Amino acid sequence: MSMKLIIAIVHSDDAQAVITEISRAGFSATKLSTTGGFMRAGNTTLLIGVEDTQVDEVIDLIGKKAHSHKQVVSAPAASEGAVKSVPLEVKVGGATVFVVDVDKFVKL
């Protein structure tokens, strides 16, 4: 049976709930603290090794706990030579998930 590596990038607010959910289902994850690009928001990247047949189950578990929502942030805007902050509504949270093939898995 082939192995897959699930790389799930979730908002830090949702990270513990996601880890708890996948742990209850018998999966383990390696947690890495990461920073997003656009808002420099705190993210957590989870590395989860699973059998090929378990990928959809783990993605469903992540989706149950990683929810997107809207947040208002201040964004700089130029106006007649001055820079002001204007409120901007952006979508945050949720999860970005990558699934990659694993050629070799060794647990030492």
N, C-alpha and C positions, 0 to 999 in steps of 0.2 A: 504494500500500500504506500502511496506517496505522501510526503509531508508538505505542508504549506506554512508560510510565515505570514501572519496577519499583523500588519502595522496599522494601528488605530491611533489617530491623533484626535484627542477629545479636549474640550475646554476644561480647565482645572477645576471649575465648580462641579463638573459632572464626574470627574475622574474616580473618586472614591466609590460612588454608587455603581459605576461600570465595573470596577475591580471586584466589588462585593458580589455583583450579579454573576459575573463569569466564574468567580471562585465557588459560589454556591452550586454551580452547574458542573464543577469538577475540573475546571480549566485553570491554568496558572499563567501569570503574565509577568514580564519584566517592565517596570515603570521607569520612564525617563522624563525628567522635567525639561520642557522645551518652551520656546517663545515664538509666537506667531509673527508674521511679517507686517500686515497692514496696521494693526492697532498695538503691536508689541504686547499682545495679551498673553497671559500665562496659559500654556497648554500642557498636557501630559501625553506623551507618546507611549503606547503600550505595544510590546512585542509579545505575540502569542503564537506558539507553535502548536499546530493541530494536524490531525489526519485529514486527508483530502475530503472525506465525507462529513467532517465536522465544521467546515468553513461557514456554511449558511446558518447553522445553529449559533455560532459565536457572533456572527454579524447581527443576527436578530437580537441576541442578548445585549449587545452594545447599543443597538437602536432603541431598546426599551428605556435606557437610562441616559443617553446622550441626546438632549433635546436642544433644538435651536430656539432662540428668542431674539427679540429686537431690543436694542440698547441705544440710548441717545448719548452721543459723544460730542465734544467740542472740536470743531475742525477750523483751522485757520483759513481766512478768506480775505483777499486784498480788496479794499474799497477806497478809492480816491487817494491812493498812496499810503494808506494806513492798513495795518493788519488787524482784523477783528476775529473773534471766535464766533462761529455760527453753529447752532445745534444741527447734528446730522444723525439720522436714524440708520443704524447698521444691524445686520443679522450676525449674531454671535452664537457660539455653542455648536451643538450637533457633533458630528464626527466625520472625519475624512479617513477612509479605510483603503488600504492597499493590500492585495494578496499576491504573494510571490511564491514561486516554486522553491523548494529546498532540495538541493542536490545531495547534501549529506547532513546528518544530525548525529552528534556524539555528545553524550552526557557523561562527564568525568567526575 
